[in-house]
Amino acid sequence: MTNHQKEFKQSLGLLDSTMIVVGSMIGSGIFIVSADIARTVGSPGMLLVVWLITGFITLTAALSYGELAGMMPHAGGQYVYLREAYNPLVGFLYGWTVFTVIQTGTIAAVGVAFAKFTAVLFPWFSEQHILFSLLGLNISAAQILAIVSIVVLTAVNLTGIEEGKIVQNIFTLAKTVALIAVIFLGLFIARNTEAISANFSNFWAASWTTVKNGKIISVESLMGWKLIAAIGVAMVGSLFSSDAWNNITFTAGEVINPKKNIPLSLAIGTGIVTVIYILVNIAYLVVLPLAGNPAAADVVGRGIQFAASDRVCTATVSVIYGETAAIGMAILIMISTFGCNNGLILSGARVYYAMAKDNLFFKKAGELNSHAVPAWALIIQAVWASMLCLSGSYGDLLDYVIFAVLIFYILTVGGIFILRKKQPNAERPYRAFGYPVLPAIYIVLATLICAILLIYKPTFTWPGLGIVATGFPVYYVWKKFVAKD
């Protein structure tokens, strides 16, 4: 891995950058999380409210990040923003969490999702197909396929940014067109008058349905603070489905005219995904009733709340195409997750590259290979993500880290206010839309969601803070014993 290149190649245009935003956001979440949201808020109106608030929060954050991207168009993106707004420790804590969980855990989870849906076509790759045991862990064919997919995509990205962007553009375009087809199918072909009547006659009647072992334990009506709390809890799924939009900032060193194209790609990409997500959920609601019975024999009887394995999109399409829908949707989700992981792998390595340049990560990660990509950063990322695949712990880690992700988003948006004071004369080719009102609203809403999660999901939030906290001793040990001037 000789370092033949000193600088990145600027190869990503506006279309490529937008494809990274869209492709990194759309994984497997939109196909399944609406079931859990429907159980938590219990009404069609509130299901759409959750997605609308998520879209507003995501767009507001993306538009705010545009100012920072224009100011600091450097590889590492959000890591650099936090370092400059606060100090190197805060930047490191973010980069540490990105490496240990946020990026690598997501890569592992998306890789296993790819394998799960591959198993619909080829049952050999099922999670239940245990191949061998390793250090007390049962290793399934799904985990091995997930690792193979990560290795293949890493190998593609080792050959250069051009190859990585080609894969990204092809798979993002394919899954975007497919989701538009699902929207068209739901809104114009598979419309179900009974579902529409059931959903719109109880449009705002919110309730929280608790399920255990496949049976309904309780249904609690929601009003006032309980309704607000339920919306906050439900947004864990929608926010995770809408996450990773910030990954384009990591690749700033390879974007053509980054001061213009990164802010534009953030706005366009998050806007496209937000509209698609809302329309997909409307399509669900005109085909399937929201409320259902987990013991029902057909997809309509089970409704959105109890779609088999939470596969709401598959249930929606199956109204028209029956059992063949499972195959078609499996192919779509395979395309979606494969393309999503390419974007995550491509962009994540640039954070570790920036950290290495600051002597806060392995020195080799700060080198570019002959194709002008951070080869060692890509390899280290792939190794750790593969280990998480084998551990089987990535699902829990991602549940834990959504709280930490929100904390870093709040800090980054808050950094706009700080940098306007610290660096008032810095070049700002793009200024945060609606400043100071919209960024402040974002901080308030995101903080409220964090408070709700602390109260109602403590088993997820405190471990998330614990993962971030492990970065404190690592930072000081690294600075004292490892980092070289």
N, C-alpha and C positions, 0 to 999 in steps of 0.2 A: 504493500500500500504506500508506495513512494509518493511524496507530495509533489506533483508536477504542475499544479495550478495554484496561483496565489489568490485569485479572486473568482467569485461566482460568475457564471454567464447569465446575462440578462436575456431570458428567453420567453418569459411569461407575459403575454399581452393581456388586454382587458378580458377577452373571452376566456382565455386559459385561467386567469385569476378567478373569474366568476365561477367557472366550472369547479375549481378547487373548493370555493365556498359552498356551492350547492352540493357537490359530491360528498364532501366531508360531513355535511349536515344530514343528508338522507342516508340512513342505514337501514336498520330493521325496525326502529321504534314506531314509525308511523303506521306500520302494519299490525301492531299488537297493543300499544299502550292505551288506546282509547277504551279498551275493555275495563282496565283497572280504573281509569278516570271515571267511566260510567258507573262503576260500583261505588266510587267514593263520593261523587256529587249527585248521582241519581236522577238527573233530568237532562233532556236534550239541550235546553237553553244554557244550563251550567256547563255542559260538555263543551259547547262552542265558546262560552265565556273563558274557560280555562285556556283553550287554544288561542283565543283573541288576546288575552292578557300576555300569554307566552310570546305571541308574535310581536306585541307592542314592546315588551321588555327586550326581546332580541333585536328588533330594529333600532330601538333607542340606544342600546349598548353599541351596536355596530356603527351607527352614525356618530356616536361619541368617539369610538376608537379611530374613526377616520381622521380626526384632528391629530391624534398621537402618531398615526401611521404617516401622515404628511410631514410631521415634525421630525420623525426619527425613522426613515426608511431603511432600517438595518436588519440583517438576519437575526432572528430571535424574537422579533416582534414584541409581544406582551412582556416577555422577560426583560427586554431593554426598557420598556415604558416604566415598569415597576422599579427597576434599578435607578432610573433617572429621577423619577418622581419622589422616591423615598430614599433607599440606600441599597447597597449590594446585598445585604442580608435578606431583605424582602424579595428582591429579584431571585436570589438563590432559593428561598423557600418555595417560590412558584415553580422554578425550574426543577427542583427536587421532586415536587409533587407531580409535575408533568411526567418526569421520568419514571418514578416509582409506581404511579397509579393512573393518572389522568390519561396520558397518551398510550402507554403500554398496556394498561388494563383494558382500555377501550379497544385497542388493536386485538388483544386476546379475545375479548367478548365478541367482537364483530367477526373474528375468524371462526370462532365456535358456532356463531349463528349461521355463517356461510356453510359450515359442515352439517349442521342440523337440517338445513333445507336441502342440501345435497342428498341427505339420507332419504328424503321423500322420493327421489328418483332412484337412488342406489342405496338400499337399506343396509348394505355392508358398513356404511359410514355412520351408523346409528351410535348415539351415546351409550346405548345399552350393550353394544358389541365391545366387550373388554378384550384387549389384545394381550396385555401383560400387566404385571405389578412392578412398581418401581419405588423403593423406599417406603413401602406401605401404601402407596397410592395406586389405585386402579386406573390404568391408562386405556382410554377408549379409542376406537377408530376415528371418532369425531375430533378428538383432541389432536391426533396425528395429522389429519387432513387440515385442521386449522393451522398447525405449525407449517405444513408444506405450503399453504397459501401465503403465509407471512414470509417465508423464505423466498418464494417465487417473486412476490411483489418487491421485496427488498433487493433481490438480484436485478430486477428490471430497473429499479431506481439507481442502482450502482452504476449503470451504464450511461447515466446522464439525465439531465432535467428534460431534454426533448422527449426521451422515451417515456419518462414518467408522466409528462403532460399528455402524450398521445393516449396512453391507457386511461388517464383520468377523463379526458374529453369524450372518449368513446363510451365508457361505462356510465358517465353522468348523463350524457345525452340519451342513452338507451333507457335508463330507469326514469328519467324525467318524462319522456314520451309515454312510457308504460303507465306511469301514475296519472298522466293526463287522460289516457285511455280508460283507466279505472273510474276517473271522475265522470267522463262522458257516459260510460256504461251505467253508472249509478244514477246520474241525473236524468238521462234521457231514454234508457232502454230497460233497466231493471227496476224502475219505480214501482213501489208497492203501496197501493192506496191504504191498505190496512195499517202498515207501518207508519205512513205519514199521518193518518188519523190518530193513532195511538201516541205518537211523539208530539204532535202539535196540540193535542187536547190536554196534555200535561207538560207543557213546554217548560214551566218554571218550578214545578213541584220537586224540590231538591230533597234528597235523602241519602244516607250513608248505609250501604249494605255490607254487613260483615259476613264473610264466608269462611267455613272451616271444614276441611276434608270434603270439599265439593258440595256442602250443604249450607243453606242460608241460616245463620245464627240469629241475626237481628237486622231490622231496618229502622233507622233512626231519622226522623224528620229534621231538616236543617233550616235554621233561621238565625239571624244576627251573627254573633261571633262564631258560632259553630259552623255556619255556612262559610264564613271567611276562612276559618281554619281548614275546612274540607277542601276549599279551592287551593289553598297553599300546599296542602299535602298532595293533592291530585297533580299539582304542577311539577312534581318530581319527574314524572314520566314525560310530560310534554317538553319540559326544559331540557331533559337529557336527549330527547329526540331532535331538539333544535340546537344542540350544542355543536361545538367544533367549528363554528363560523369564523372564529378568530384565527384559525390555522393559516389563513393566507398571510397574516402579518408575520408569521415565522419565516416565510420565504421571500421577504422583502428584497433581499440581496439579488434575487433572480427575476424580479419583476421589472419590465420595461416601464420607464417613467413612473416609479412607485408612488411618488407624491400625489399623482393624479389617479392612477389605476387601482391602487389598493383601497382608498376610500370609496371609489365608484363600485368596485367589485363587492365590497362589504354591503353597500346599500342595495345594489341590484340583486346580489345572491341571496341575502336574507329576505328581501322583499319577495322574490320568486318562491322561495321555500315556504314562507309564511302563507302566501296565497294558496299554494298547492295543498298545504296541510289543512287549511280551513275548508277548502272545497272538497277534499277527500272525506273529511268528517261529515260534511253536509251530505255527500253521496252515501255514506254509511247510514245516515238518518232517514233517507228517503227509500232505502231498501230494507233495513232491519229495524224493528222496534228497539228502543234503548233498553227497556226492562225485559227481563226474561226469566226463565226457570232453568236452573242447571241440570234438571232431570229430563228436560224436554228432548224429544226424539229427533227434531229437525232444527236447522239453523235459525229459522224464523222464531221458533218457540224459545230457543236459547237466548235470542236477542244479542245486542252488542255486549251486554254485561257478562254473558256466559258463553261467548263464542269459544269453540273447542280450542284449548291451549292459548286462549286470548287472541287467536288469529282472526281478527275482525275483517280484515281485507279479504282473506280467503273465503270467509262466510258470505261476504257481500257478493263476490264474483260467483260463488257456487249457486246462488239463487237462479242464475241463468244457465251456468255451464255444469252444474252438478259436481260429480266427483272429479271431473277433469280439471276443475278450478284449482284443486290442490296442487296439481302438477304445474299448471301455468303460473300460479303464485309462487311456488317454490323456485321456479326458474327466475322470476322477477326479483325475488329476495336474494337469490344467489348473485345476480347481476348487481343489485343494490349494495350488498355487503362487500362484494369484491371491490367495486369501485370506491366505496367509502374507505376501505382499508388502504387503498392505494394513496388516497389523499392524506390520510393520517400518517402513514409511513413516510411519504415524501416530505411532509412539513415538519413533523415532530423532530426529526434529526437536526434540523436547523437551530432548535433551541439549545440542544446539547453542544452544538458547534459554537454558539455565542457564549455559553457558559465556559467552555474550554478556553476560548480566547481571553476570558477574564480570570483564568487559572482557577476555575471553580468546578471543573469536570476533568475527566481524563484527557491528558494533553493531546493524544492521538485524535480525539474527537474534533479537535480544532483544525484538522488538516483536510485539504481537498485532494481527491485523487486526480488522475489524468483526464477524467471526464468532468472535472470541476464540481463534484458533489462531495459532501462530507462522508466518505465511505465508512470510516470507523464508527462514526456516530450512528449511521444506519445499521451497521452490524451489531453494535452494542444494544441498540434498541430492539432489534430482532431477537437477540439472545434472551433478553429479559422478558419480552412479551411471550416468547415461546415457553419460558419457565413458568410464567403465570398460566399459560394454557395447561401445562402439565399439573400445576398445583390445584386447578379447579376452583381457585379462590377469587378469580377475577370478578365474578358476579357480586359477591359481597363487597369487594373493594370498590366497585363502581357505585354501589348503594351508599357506601360510606363517604365517597369523595364528592358527591354532588353538592354537599354543603360547602366543602372547601372551595369548589369551583366558583360558587356564588360569592364567597368571601373575596376571592382574587378579582372577580369581575367588579365588585363594589370598590375595591381598592384602586383598580385601574381607572375606572370612571372618575373616582375621586381624585386621581392623579391629574386630571385635566385642570381642576381648580388649583391644585398645588403648583403645577407647572406654569399656569398663567401668572402666578405670583413670583415663582423662582426664576422663570425665564420669559419675562414679558416681551422681550425684543426678538425672541426666536422666530424663525420663519414658519408661518402657518398657512400653507397654500389652501388648506381646507379647515374651516372652523366648525366645531361641534354644532350640529343642527339644534336649534332651540335652546342654546346655552344662555343662561344657567338653569332654565326651568326644567327642560327635559332630562338632562343628566341628573339633576337633583331628584326628580320624580323617580328615575330609575333606582337611585341609591335608596330612596325610601321604600319602594316596592320590594326590591331585592332584600333589604334588611328585614322587612316584615315577613317575607317568606322564610328567611333564616330563623327568625324568632319562632315562627309557627313550627318549623321542623325541630327546633330544639325542644319544644314543649311536647309535640305529638310523635316525633320520631327520634327520641334520644338514643336508641340503640344504633341508629345510623349516623347521627350528627357528631356525637362525641368521638367515636373512633376516627371519623374524618379529620377532626381537629388533631387527634393523636398522630395521624400519619403526617400532617404538616409539621407538628411539633418535633418529630424525629429529625427534621432538617436542621434544628438549632444546634445540637451537638455535632452533627456531621459538618456543618459550616465551619464551626470553630476548630474542630480537629483538622479539617482539610486546610484551612488557612494556616494553621500552626505547623503541621507536619508534612503536608503534601504539596501545597501550592508553591511554585517557584517564581521569583521575580524575573 
